Amino acid sequence: MATSVVHARLAATVSLLALSLGAPALAQTTPPAEQATTVEDIIVTAQKREESIQDVPVAISAFSAENLDAMKIEGGSELLRAVPNVSFSKNNFSMYNFSIRGIGTKAISAASDPAVAVSFNNSPLIRNRLFEQEYLDVNRVEVLRGPQGTLYGRNATAGVVNMIPNMPGPDFEAFLKAETGNYGSMRGQMMVNIPLTDTLWLRAAAGLTKREGFDHNTFNDTRVNGRDLYSTRLSAAWEPSDRFNVNLIWEHFGEDDNRSRTGKQLCATDAGPSSVGGIAVTSETLRGRMSQGCRPVSLYDDAAYGVPNGAGMSQIYLGSAFSLVGMFTTPLPATRKGFTFITPDVDPYAGLTQSRNLREISTSYDPIFRAENDIFQLNINYDISDSLKFISQTAYSEDSYYSSQDYTRYVTNEIFNDSSKIYNRQGVLTPHPMTPGGFYNDPQLGLSNRMLSVDLSKSENSQIYQEFRLQSSFDSRFNFNVGANYMKFKTQDDYYVFSNLFSFLAEAYYNGASSNRIPIECTSTSSIECIYVDPNRLSDINGDGHNYFRSKNQVETESWAIFGEAYVDVRDDLKLTVGLRYTDDTKVTTPYPSQLLLGVWSLLGYGPSSGGKVSRGYPADEIVKQNWDALTGRAVIDWNVNDDLMVYASYSRGYKGGGTNPPRADIDPTVIQYMPLASTFDPEYVNAFEIGAKGQYFDGRVRLNATAFYYDYKDYQVSQIVDRISLNENFDAKSMGLELEGVYQVTPNFRLDANFGLLKTKIDSGEKSIDVMNRTQGNPDWMVLRPWLQVPSNCIAPKKYVEKILSVPSTNQWNALTALCGGSARSGSFTPDITTNFKFYEQYGFTYNPFKDAENAGKGFYADLSGNELPNAPRWTANIGAQYTWFYGAWEATIRADYYKQANSYFRVYNTEYDRIRSWDNANVSVSIENASTGLKFGAYVKNVFNDTSIVDAFTNSDDSMLTTNVFVTDPRLFGVNISKSF
């Protein structure tokens, strides 16, 4: 961004804040006499007991419903604007990454756990929609920073986000709110609290949001990434005595719209080498075999708005490599050419360009998004005595998720040739049913003459949670909080990728292996090697097809723990807190290997060409059972220097369970060389040290809290796509930083608040990983090559052997280059270790086994990660807000402005220029006019005042997806007006 633009932005932001700073001169009347010039207190339950936020020796930010509304924080994804050292982004599949102090959820697996424990009314939820849905009838939101290893336990290594709803009360009250805004937005909320008797109370709340999409699909001329969602909550409370109360909550969330799971897909085209060792490469297909599709450049470079090099795609090559025997494109012998369904050397992306607008996509398939979530919670509180309380909390939740969108987000060129206009040797028109008119009818995706690809992410989850606690409130120097909990979580995650090229190859190449290429129905008694093609539409698939990619993951987690904390008043101004927790986790994973284009010849019992072991369905591998136990806890000493200042120092230890990586393709290694990958990843552990101070100054007008921390992190989990799966790796790291949070109630009318986070993360020395965007690490003696169709990941090969292959004129150079990634029984090998039809080691005069002769079995050279920053860990975050209120009799008018900015960060551990996420900012303004006596309130707001489209995170796709990059961006400028009425 040019310096002049930065200066203009800062000037505009200062002007917005100045509206508040200058507001005292505009006041018409003074506030009511009882209005205090102090910062209001917030009662929190960070230690699972009610305390003032200033008395809790934990780094915590808490926001009342009024705070959230004033800052226009309407959902969990916006909390980053109000909490230091926090970042947030959706991930590529069904979850999100909420990161605190550089620690988030970068592991992607059905068996992975979040690092930030997201809780509903103190019940942790492994899968939830608290970040898709909008806040409804909220009492407060608490964000605890740092490991919460005692009271919150597993999966709280980074911290906790706890949403506390309003509960039923003994007085009648009601609330209605309606809002309209740009993008055709319509929103509404309601609440009613009804006391049925003196001891039994009901409360109901509901909210809905409908709006058009933020993004424009230029191909279909449609708006996508819209919202149509709603939430409902019904709760009941029974308090028959002062000692006993029960409450029951049911919350439901539903969404059915065209929300985009990811944003635009970027790519800097990798054209492939025009020459190797002085040997010219003129074939686009061969250049494509030496291209990785997209090359690593900055996401902010104009080159990033290119398209992949599709000439080297295995499915394109194979689709053009076979012809109809005896069939020709013309009836005349003199001009005859053999007919192929796809023209050789075609690049489906050739000549295409992308819009530079990150809110524009071009696709023939609009997104589909559906989600449902139900939470049931039962809370029982019984005062055994005046100083001893028993608490029981039971929670059950169900969550379902369905998201489908264009996998590549590019509309390709037409690729299929017209099989209705072909001729036999006698010159007679002999139409073929496969691609009439140049269109192929895919059973899932329908009729098209272009390359189509669509993905589908599905998830079904259930969880039960039970906790019992006993806590004291003795009038003595000793108190305690002890308990036990149990959690059982079941999930099935399915991720599909559909492509009409996959289905075409299954039907025409494998199932149409006869000379006429008429596909047979694949059964257990088929006379050729065949692949089962699911005949159903995408909405009704049976899940057994091998004509699409399916990653099926079933995991069951069972966890129990006992915990306790002791609170000792060493003296009146000095308190010691000591807590311990023992956790036992068991995860049982049923792995289902993927089966894309894998088939079987029933006569042999395996696939001699594809390397398959079955032709239909997804047989499970052996169940993987993992178990860990961990002792975590904390020790805190806090000192009340005076009535207005508390300082503390703490040590805490956190733990997060490990898991299994999704299973890879079920390839027979005797048919196609296929190197195994790690099937599991390790748990995370953190030792955290923290010092802090919480103070109030100038008669309570100023509140300033400060925290400094240091983390020693072991086995932080980070994922990248390898072999079409999320390969999770572990890295040791350090993290340190400083956090400041302040509020200044300048006058009863005028308030300033701000927060600032400083963060430095560093991966430990000696840590290393293979960067799929740079497998050679600049070694000039090695090159990147593309593998067989069934093998998903690129490889590295010696440049000298590539030169040798290119120097020998041959029709099988494509196969020979591919064989440098690993041998194949059908297509050739450079090692006698593989029985093959084509002995390339004899034809080209050298032997080569990548699993033995190449670095890391041909996967690539390690990148040194020593000293690199953790992903999604900006060096600093800052927010400043100002609000001013005018009082006019019973009416009051408030204007508020907020400005947030975060520094540069990286979205991968490699910290290259490609990985850099530039600093971005956000400004918001709101105005409200309220009459407290009548309960009437009018409001207006503008969010993202400067209408920025900032990239906040990115995701690198697989090698066989050509290493494209999905980006995630901020919402555009939103404005709205609303009216509400309280009763």
Secondary structure, DSSP 8 states (H G I E B T S, - for coil): --HHHHHHHHHHHHHHHHHHHTGGGG--S---TT--SS----EE-TTSS-EEGGG-SSEEEEEEHHHHHHTT--SGGGGGGTSTTEEEEE-SSS-EEEEETTB--B--STT---SEEEEETTEE-SS--TTTS---SEEEEEEEES--TTTT-TT-SSEEEEEEE----SS-EEEEEEEEETTTEEEEEEEEEEESSSSEEEEEEEEEEEE--SEEETTTTEEES-EEEEEEEEEEEE-SSSSEEEEEEEEEEEEEE---SS--EEBEE----SEETTEE---HHHHHHT--SEE---TTSGGGB----GGG-HHHHHHHS-EEEEEESSS-GGG--EEESB-TT--TTTT----S-TTEE--SS--EEEEEEEEEEEEEEEEEETTEEEEEEEEEEEEEEEEEEESS-----B-B--TTS-B-TT--B---SSSGGG-EEETTTEEESB--EEEEEEEEEEEEEEEEEEEE--SSSEEEEEEEEEEEEEEEEEEEEEEHHHHHIIIIIITT-STT-------TT-SS-B-----S-GGG--S--SSSEEEEEEEEEEEEEEEEEEEEEEETTEEEEEEEEEEEEEEEEEEE-B-TT--BBTTTTB-TTT--S-SSS------EEEEEEEEEEEEEEEEEEETTEEEEEEEEEEEE--EE----B---TTTB-------EE--EEEEEEEEEEEEEETTTTEEEEEEEEEEEEEEEEEEEEETTEEEEEEEEEEEEEEEEEEEEE-SSSEEEEEEEEEEEEEE-TT-EEE-TT-TTTT-TTEEEE---SS--S-EEEEHHHHHHHHHS--TTHHHHHHHTT--BTTTBBSSTTS--S-BHHHHSS----HHHHSGGGGT--EEE-TT---TT--SEEEEEEEEEEEEETTEEEEEEEEEEEE--EESSTT--GGGEE--EEEEEEEEEEEETTTTEEEEEEEESTT----EEEEEE--GGGTT-EEEEE----EEEEEEEEE-
